[in-house]
């Protein structure tokens, strides 16, 4: 196929053009800066308007850079609460390094209390690395990929279950091919100090920020802290303690870690994930934190149109602990029903370089 000169020119130059998004702060300056990412958005309501997404940068002296993000999905609130507090309370004079905070990564989704953006319907964590000339969500992902990820030594993306899921609070990393990066990631995960430290496969990895960060050879970790579309005092406390522990681990804060009991677990393959083959009324049989044996009933689904029929039973494909489950009363074909984690196999102690 012969391509037009215009298309060739566009493809050659597009990645070299700066993002359409601009920041009102300078990430290279010391001190505390609160500002916005200015995202052009022409709409019926505002012809020459923009979305102004809050961002904070706190820097002092020499040291690593940590990037914290919340509300990657707009109905998850532990990240926004803990990061808004961090942005206000972290004293630049007490740190050596830089902390970049995006408390509402998918800002339109957050304002709508929705997992995905109401503007373009996009899931922020399925559009990375983004597109300069894409939709609003793709433009945000493109800006983060090109302007913020190169600055960061570690990225912590604070999630919870949103409106549809609930989890035992955990900090997670993925299995990585790079042994040195895996060790560094494990050390950071352990320092965070969540009740569960989880290593897992990712069954739906295309377009996630996780893989972009890992592909750059940088530490990426994420949390799942509760869910149900709200927050609790416990999950906010876990997030706040974990954030400060990461700052201590990377020696941005010169303080001892706040040690907490952590159980090491993993979800090594698809047997850890129960997916629905039915639509109907959901009944949990095993709840979060319950131990199950292979073959145990974890949940049931009743066919609403035929309540006289026996429910479909979903059984554990392995021994383990229920670490996450569906939070909805009605489920659809293809919904995630439950996740089963196992105790992580022991690994030999090795020297770990930050």
N, C-alpha and C positions, 0 to 999 in steps of 0.2 A: 504494500500500500504506500502511495506517495503522500507524504505529510506536507501540509502547507508551511510556507516560510514563517507564518505567524505562530503556528503551533511549535515549531522548532525553537523559535526565539523565546516563546513563553517558557518552555520546558528548561531551556538553558539558563534562564535568568531568574526564575521564580524563587529558587532556593537561596539565591544570593540577595534577594530583596529583604529589607528589614520587616519585622512583624508590623502589622497594622495597629497592634496594641502598643501603647506607650505607658511608661510608669511615671508617676509624679514624684518619685523619690529616686535617689542615687544609691544603688546597692554598694558602691565603693566608698561611701563616706562613713566615718565613725559616728557613734552616738545612736540615739533612738529616732527613727523616722516612721511616722504613720502617714500613709498616703493611699493612692489608688492605682489600679491598672485601668487605663482609659480604653474601653472597647467600643469602637464605632458601631452604632446600631441605629440605622434609619428605619423608622416605623411610622405607622399612621398617627401615633400619638406624638412623635417627636422626629421631624423630618431630618434634622441635622444632629440628632441626639447621640448619646453614648451611655453605655453601662459602666458605672464606676465601682470597681470591685476592690474592697479593702485589702491592703497589704502593709506589713510592718517589717522593718529591717532593724536589728539591734546589733551593733558591732563595736568592737574595741580591741586594739592591739593585734597581735598575730595569733592565728590558730585556725582550726578547721571551720567549715561552714556546714550547718545543719539546716535542712529545709523541712518544715512541718506543714502539712496540708490537712484541712478538715473539709467536711461537706463535699467530698468528691461525688457523693450522692446526697441530694438535698434533703433527705428525710432521716439523716443520721446526725446526732447532735452532740455526742461526747467530744468530738473534735472541735466544733465551733465554741462550745463552752470553755473547754480547757485552753484553747489557743487564744481566745479573746482575753482571757485572764493573763496568760503568759505575755501577750503583747503589752499589757498595761503594767505588769508587775516586775518583769525581768529588768534589773538595773544594769545598764551598760558598764558601769564602773566595776561590776563584779565578775565580768567575763573576759576571756581571751579568745577571740574568734568572732564568728558571725552567725546570727540566727535569723532566718527568713521565715516569715509566717504568713500563710494564706489560709485564714480560718474558714473561708467559704469558696472552695475551688470551683465548684459549679454554682456560681452566685445566682443565676436565674432559677435554677432548680431549688436552691435553698430558700429563696424568697417565696417560692410556690409550695414549699414543704413536699417536694416531689423528688423521686429518685432521679428522674431524667428531666432535662430542660423543657419548660413549656414553650420555648421559642422555636426550637428545631426538633424537639422530641429525642435528642441524642443523650446517650449515656456517656458521661465524661470518661469513664474508665473503659471505654471500648473504642475511642477515637484517636488514641495516641499513636504516633507522634504528632498528630494534628495536621492542619493545612492552613497556610497563611491566607489563602483566598477561600476558605471553607465557610461553614456555618459558624455561629457564635461559639458553640462548644468546641468545634475544631480549631478555631482561632485561639481560644484560651489554651488548649493543649499544645498548639504550635508555639505559643509564646513561652510556656513553661519549658518545653523541650529545648528551645533554642537559647533562651535567655537565663533561665534559673537552674536547670539541671547541670549545666556545665560549671556552675559556681559551687555546687553542693558536693560534700564528701559523703554525706548520708542523707537519705530521704525517709521520713516517717509519715505515712499516710494513715490518718486515724479514721477508721471505719467503725460502724456498728451494724446491726442487722436491719436497720430501717423499719418500715411499717410491716414488712412481710416475714421477717426472720428474727430469731432470737439465738444468742450464743452464750456459752460460758465465756467470760472475758479472757481473751488471749492476745498475745503478740505473736506474729507469724512471719516466717520467711519461706522462700521456695527452695527446692533442691536446685543446686547450681553445679555446672560442669567445672568451674574454676575452684580447685580445692582451697587456695589461699583466701579467695573472696568468701567461700562458704564458712571458713573458720572465723573470719572477721565478722561476718553476719551473725554467726552463732553467739559470739562474744557480746555483740551489741544487743541482741535479743535477750540474752541472759541478764544483762545489766538493766534492761527496762523494768523487769520485775513484775510482770503480770502473773496472775494465778496460774496460767497455762502458757508455756512456750511451745509453739507448734511449727513443725516443718511439714510441708505438703506439696503435692503436685498442684497444678492449676489446670482445671478441666476446660476453662474458657479464657485463654490467655491473650487472644488476638486483640490488639488495640489497648492493652492495659499499660498504665504508666510503669508498673512493676518491671516489665520486660525491657522497657527503654532504659530505665535506670541501671538495671542489671547488665544490659548490653554495653553500657559505658564503663563497666568495671567498678561500679559504686555500690555501696551498701543500701539495700532497700528493705524496709520492713513495714508491716501493716498491722493494724489491730482489728479485732472484732469485739466490741465491748457492749454486750447486751443487745438491745434492739427493741422492737415493738413500736418504733416511732417516737420514743421519748428518752429521757435520761433518768438516772438514779444517782443518789449521793455516792454509792459504791463505785459505779462505773466512772463518774467524773473524777473521783479520788484516785482510781487506778490510772487514768489518763494523766492526771497532773503529776503524780509520783513518777510515772514512767518517763514522761518528758524531761523532768529534772534529772532523773537518773541517766538518761542519754547524754545530757549536757555534762554531767559529771564523768561519765565513761569516756567521752571524747576530750576531757580536760578543758572544756570551755568554762565550766564552773569548777573551782578548786574546793570541792567538798567531797566527803566520803559518800559512797552509794548508800541509799536507804534499802537495806536488804529485806526481802520478803520471800516467803515460801513460794516456790514455783515448781509445777509438775511439767516435765518434758514429755511431749506427745508428738505424734505424727499421723498424717493421712497419706499413705504412700501410693495408693492406687484407687481405681474407681469403685472398688468394693466398699470404700468408706462413704459413698454417696448414695442415698436412696432417692430415686426420682419417680414421680407418679406416672402410672399408666392409666389412671382413672381420673374422672372429675367427680366431685361430690363433697360430702360433709366429712371434715377431718376430725379424727379422735386420736390424741396422743396416748400411747400406752407406756412408753418410757419417756421420762422427762430429762431435761438438761442435767448432766452430772451422773445419771444412772448408768450402772454397769450392765452390759448386755452380753449374752453369749450368742455365737453363731446359731441362727435359727429362731431366736427369740422374736416375738412380735414387737415391733417398735411403734407402729401406728396402724390405724384402720381408716378406710374411706368408704362411706355409705353412699349408695346411689340414691340421689334425692327423689328421682321419679319413681323409684320402686323400693320404698322403705322396708317392704316385707322380705327383700333379698338379703342374704348374708353379706356382710361387708367384705371388701378386698383387704387382705392382711398383708402388711409389708414387714418382712423379717430381716434381721441383721445378717449380713453376708460375712461377718467376722466377729470375733470377740472384741470388746472395746468399751468405750465410754461415749455416751451421746453428748457431743460437743456443740451441736447446733440443730435447730429444728424449725419447721414451718410455724408461723405465728398466726396464720389466717384460719378462720373457721371454715371457709369454703376454698377448695383447691381445684386447680385445673390440670388437665393432662399435660405432663412435662414439668410440673412444679417440683422444686426441691422440697423433700419431706424431712430428711434428717441426715446428719453427718455423724459418723462414728470414727473416733480417733483411738489409736493404740499407744501404749507406752513406747517412747522412742528407744530404739536400740542404743546401747552404750557405745560411745566413741572414745578412743584413747585420748588422754590429755596431751595437748601439744602446745608449744609456744605460739602465742597469737600476737601479731603485730597490728596495731591500730592503723 
